[in-house]
């Protein structure tokens, strides 16, 4: 039987109103627990953050940008969290399906649209690549679907008490599917064209591992992106955490925004209360918040710091690469779709640069997000909102002087995009987010992608959501099981709640 927190668990305090914390709160409320959510920021979201910028002639409306995820996949997991308190997704959130999911542009000037509809994608490949790769895509799609079906219930949406928990028929099926091989070589078995191989393997970088070295099992991320479908909420991705928080509040959760947890009070092997202060006022007189159980959704080192312990690991923790992001409000007329992936000519070498060598990509592949293509209300009239993300070394691998090089790197990326035919216009307002900025938010190694999904940090080997010696504390979020990404952190909240409710 899976281990759970022992009673009493009537009042649960959730630290962090990110997606993991909000999912935890909803599942706990649905199980009849009283829930208090403590959040250091004035709004919910965590890594799914928000920022409002002003500029241009119509600055009264401003630019409303998302600083974290740019799209949503697997909306059924949102539906499941809301259903725990009797809510429906459609009543809280309006999602717009993106067709195509991505526009892929390559250094040779070619372009391929990435469709989630099988007929449309097969036709795209047949017209722009070859009939043989169109056939390979059909086989790849079947493999990705089966890979997802094998992994979801057993390896993703499940609590582990021991690596032995994964032994069983699905482990054998995963092995038979080639899940323990390498992603890059497995995708190459289906597709001959190098451009297509990139389209169906670049997602491994979200997991913090280059495609050539990532486990083939992580093709499940490509399934979510290219088969299950991609959507965008009206009002921006910020609308998702707001919807979840509103549903939790209506179901009885208490939210304490602008509040930072500074310590935990213990007695008899359990945490009995949390000490808090108003965010930004460390010397203020704090409050004591009693709790029967606690869920910590902070980044792992922050959670471990509150607990005063770091679990021993045979293999030291490895952190994912980081990201440099340039957000800009620009005059209308870019002509971009919602998501454009601009691939450089180089590929494998760029991952070595940011992960192994600790330096910026010499020939970068970039993700250009244009949310106003889907929701024009996110920018003033006559303007658009564009974000450019460049993978970058984390601060452990390369403690670069981002205050100095950040503006220069922005200019370099603008030049790279212009050379590839993507002209963004002169910004009327802009905002840079560097690895140093992620670090100032409390994210380990200055990366928003948390612990890398190496073999030693995958499945039952990933940091667990129970900490040995802590009788009533559960962890949730990107660093713990099952991992990084909007779908998986929603699952992590559900799994954390199950540790309390059984």
Buried (B, 14 or more C-beta within 10 A) or exposed (E): EEEBBEEEBEBBBBBBBBBBBBBBBBBBBBBEBBBBBBBBBEBBBBBBBBEEBBBBEBBEBBBBBBBBBBBBBBBEBBBBBBBBBEBEBEEBBBBBEBBBBBBBBBBEEEEBBBBBBEEBBBEBBBEBBBEEBBBBBBEBBEBBEBBBBBBBEBBBBBBBEEEEBBEEEBBEBBEEBBBEBBBBBBBBBBBEBEBBBBBBBBBBBBBBBBBBBBBBBBBBBBBBBBBBBBBBBEBBBBBBBBBBBBBBBEBEBBBBBBBBBEBBBBEEEBBBBBBBBBBEEEEEEBBEBEBBBBBBBBBBBBBBBBBEEBBEEEEEBBBBBBBBBBBBBBBBEBEBBBBBBBBBEBBEEBBBBBBEEBBBBEBBBBBBBBBBBBBBEBBBEEBBBBBBBBBBBBBBBBBBEBEEBBEEBBEBBBEBBEEBEBEBBEBBBBBBBBBBBBBEBEBBBBBBBBBBBBBBBBBBBBBBBBBEEBBBBBBBBBBBBBBBBBBBBBBBBBBBBBBBBE
